[in-house]
Structure formats: C-alpha cells, structure tokens
Amino acid sequence: MTNNPATSWCPYCLQTKPTVTSATLSPRDSVEDVLDAEIEHTEKLISRLLRERTRLYRKRNEIRSPIFSLPPEILTMIFKFACKPLDFLEAYDWNPLRARVASPDIIRVLTEVSACWHNIVSSTPSLWTSFVADDRDMNTMNTVISRSGNLPVAVSLDFPFPVGSVSHRSHTTIMAPVLQEIASRLR
C-alpha cells in the first residue's frame, strides 16, 4: 500500500509541503504548524493595520485640506449653488439629456469626496428637490424623494416611448405608485 498524502503549496516559496498525517507527524512538524498559525495571525494583523493606516491617512488629509476647514453651513451654501434645482420652466430651450444628469451627477460627486461631505449633502433636503422621473433608475428617484424630506419636489416625467404603446404603459405603471406617494408635495 502506497501512501500519497495530499500536498499544499507554501505561499512564499511555492514549494509543496505534504499534509501532516499521523504517520508523518514529528516534533518538527508540530513546531512548523505553530509557526504557520503565527504567520497567518500576523498576516491578518498586518492587513487590519494597513486598513487602519489608510483610514488615518485619509483623516489627516481631510484635516490638512483648506476646504475641510469650512464650517458645514458654508459648505451647504456652496453645494446649493453647485446643485441648483432643475428649471423645468425653460422647457422649450431645455436640453433634457443635460438636465437629466446635471444635478444627480453633481450630488453624487460631492457625496464621494469624503464622509463629511457625504453627510452634509445627504442631510440637506433642499439639494434633493427636483429630479427627472425615470423608471430606468428607480433607486435614484427613491433616494431623491427620501432625502428631500417634506419639501416640495419638482418632477419632470421622462416618457421615451410613444403614448399608448406597451412600453409607455409599462413605464407609467412602474412610476405611478412612487409619484402617488409624494403627490401632495409635487410642485
């Protein structure tokens, strides 16, 4: 009977090492197992410490940056200038594609700058008072509605399909319940 123990690879030297069996167990093998366990523990610790170092670097960079020294009230005013509500009254001169992405994209970028900015933007309902209703991105629509608080909301309906078509009816069916929930706040 031949004994062919399963082998594993050392992640550092890429040499194969046989799996320990009771027939091959020696004092040297048990010491090696203890060392392997310590190495694995140390690698996990290093990984945690690297994540913590990254978090601390980010925090330090935020503190050093002049823009992060502005009080939240000033940042909110700046964000309101950058994220003006969509102006649906200019319908005839209006480029719907540009308007569809203007405010949500700016808001998305601002929320990704830092945790501080994310909190300020997310907790400022006046930044979330207009959007283009589109069933292709219901998550964005629901986010805008929830973050607008109790403020009036301006909505432009985007129906890319001909009225009466199956796609148009499907589009309407998907969006109607969401818009009915905020009907009293629509302006």
C-alpha positions in Angstrom: 0.0 0.0 0.0 1.5 3.3 -1.0 0.8 6.4 1.0 0.4 9.5 -1.2 -0.5 12.3 1.2 -2.2 15.4 -0.2 0.1 18.3 -0.7 -0.2 22.1 -0.3 1.8 25.0 -1.5 3.8 27.4 0.6 2.6 30.9 -0.4 6.1 32.3 0.0 8.5 29.8 -1.6 5.9 27.9 -3.7 7.3 24.6 -2.7 5.0 21.8 -2.0 4.7 20.5 1.5 2.9 17.3 2.4 -0.1 17.4 4.6 0.6 16.2 8.1 -0.7 12.7 8.8 -0.3 10.7 12.0 2.3 8.5 10.3 4.5 11.5 9.4 3.9 13.7 12.5 7.2 14.7 14.2 8.2 17.3 16.7 9.5 19.4 13.8 6.1 19.3 12.1 4.2 20.4 15.2 6.6 23.4 15.6 6.0 24.2 11.9 2.3 24.1 12.4 2.6 26.5 15.3 4.7 28.8 13.2 2.3 28.6 10.3 -0.5 29.6 12.7 1.5 32.6 14.0 2.3 33.6 10.4 -1.4 33.6 9.5 -2.3 35.6 12.6 0.5 38.1 11.8 -0.7 38.5 8.2 -4.3 39.2 9.4 -2.9 41.7 11.9 -0.9 43.4 9.1 -3.9 43.6 6.9 -6.0 45.2 9.7 -3.2 47.7 10.5 -2.9 48.7 6.8 -6.6 49.4 6.6 -6.3 51.5 9.8 -3.3 53.3 8.4 -5.3 54.1 5.3 -8.2 55.5 7.3 -5.8 57.6 9.4 -4.1 59.0 6.3 -7.5 60.0 4.9 -8.5 61.7 8.1 -5.2 63.5 8.2 -5.5 64.7 4.6 -9.0 66.0 5.4 -7.7 68.0 8.3 -4.9 69.5 6.3 -7.1 70.4 3.3 -8.3 74.0 3.5 -11.7 73.1 2.1 -12.4 70.8 5.0 -11.8 73.7 7.4 -15.0 75.4 6.2 -18.0 75.1 8.6 -20.8 72.8 7.3 -23.1 75.9 6.9 -20.7 77.4 4.4 -20.3 74.1 2.5 -24.0 73.8 2.4 -24.3 77.2 0.7 -21.6 76.3 -1.8 -23.3 73.0 -2.5 -26.7 74.8 -3.1 -25.0 76.9 -5.8 -23.5 73.9 -7.4 -26.7 71.8 -7.3 -29.3 74.2 -8.4 -32.8 72.6 -8.8 -33.6 71.7 -12.3 -35.5 74.5 -14.0 -38.5 72.9 -15.8 -40.0 76.3 -16.7 -37.4 76.6 -19.5 -38.9 73.6 -21.3 -38.6 74.9 -24.8 -34.9 75.9 -24.5 -34.2 72.9 -22.3 -31.9 70.0 -23.3 -33.5 67.1 -21.5 -30.4 64.9 -21.6 -28.2 67.6 -19.9 -30.8 68.3 -17.3 -31.4 64.7 -16.5 -27.9 64.2 -15.4 -26.8 67.6 -14.1 -28.0 67.7 -10.5 -27.8 64.0 -9.6 -24.3 63.7 -11.0 -23.0 66.7 -9.2 -24.6 65.5 -6.0 -23.1 62.0 -6.5 -19.6 63.5 -7.0 -20.0 65.7 -3.9 -21.1 62.7 -1.8 -18.0 60.7 -2.9 -15.4 63.4 -1.8 -15.4 62.5 1.8 -17.6 61.1 4.6 -18.0 64.7 5.9 -19.3 65.9 2.5 -21.5 62.9 2.1 -23.2 63.6 5.5 -23.7 67.2 4.6 -25.1 66.6 1.2 -27.3 63.7 2.3 -28.7 65.7 5.2 -29.6 68.8 3.2 -33.1 68.3 1.9 -33.0 71.5 -0.3 -30.4 69.8 -2.6 -32.9 67.0 -3.3 -36.0 68.9 -4.5 -36.0 68.2 -8.2 -35.4 65.3 -10.5 -36.4 63.7 -13.8 -38.7 60.7 -13.1 -37.3 57.8 -15.0 -38.1 54.1 -14.3 -34.7 53.1 -15.6 -33.2 54.4 -12.3 -35.7 53.9 -9.6 -33.1 53.8 -6.9 -32.0 57.4 -7.7 -35.6 58.5 -7.8 -36.4 56.9 -4.4 -33.2 58.4 -2.9 -34.1 61.9 -4.1 -37.6 61.6 -2.7 -36.5 60.3 0.7 -33.7 62.9 1.1 -36.0 65.8 0.1 -37.7 65.5 3.5 -41.0 67.3 3.5 -40.0 69.9 1.0 -42.0 70.4 -2.3 -40.5 68.4 -5.1 -40.3 69.4 -8.8 -40.5 66.4 -11.1 -40.2 66.1 -14.8 -41.6 63.0 -16.3 -39.4 61.2 -18.9 -41.5 59.1 -21.2 -39.3 58.0 -24.0 -41.9 55.8 -25.6 -44.9 56.9 -27.8 -48.1 57.5 -25.8 -50.3 54.4 -25.9 -47.5 51.9 -26.6 -47.0 48.9 -24.4 -43.7 50.3 -23.2 -45.3 53.6 -22.3 -48.0 51.8 -20.2 -45.3 49.7 -18.5 -43.2 52.9 -17.8 -46.3 54.6 -16.3 -47.2 51.5 -14.2 -43.8 51.4 -12.6 -43.6 55.1 -11.8 -47.2 55.8 -10.8 -47.0 54.3 -7.2 -43.8 56.2 -6.4 -45.2 59.5 -7.6 -48.6 59.0 -5.9 -46.8 58.7 -2.6 -45.4 62.3 -3.0 -48.4 63.8 -4.9 -49.1 66.3 -2.1 -45.5 67.6 -2.4 -45.3 67.9 -6.1 -45.0 71.4 -7.5 
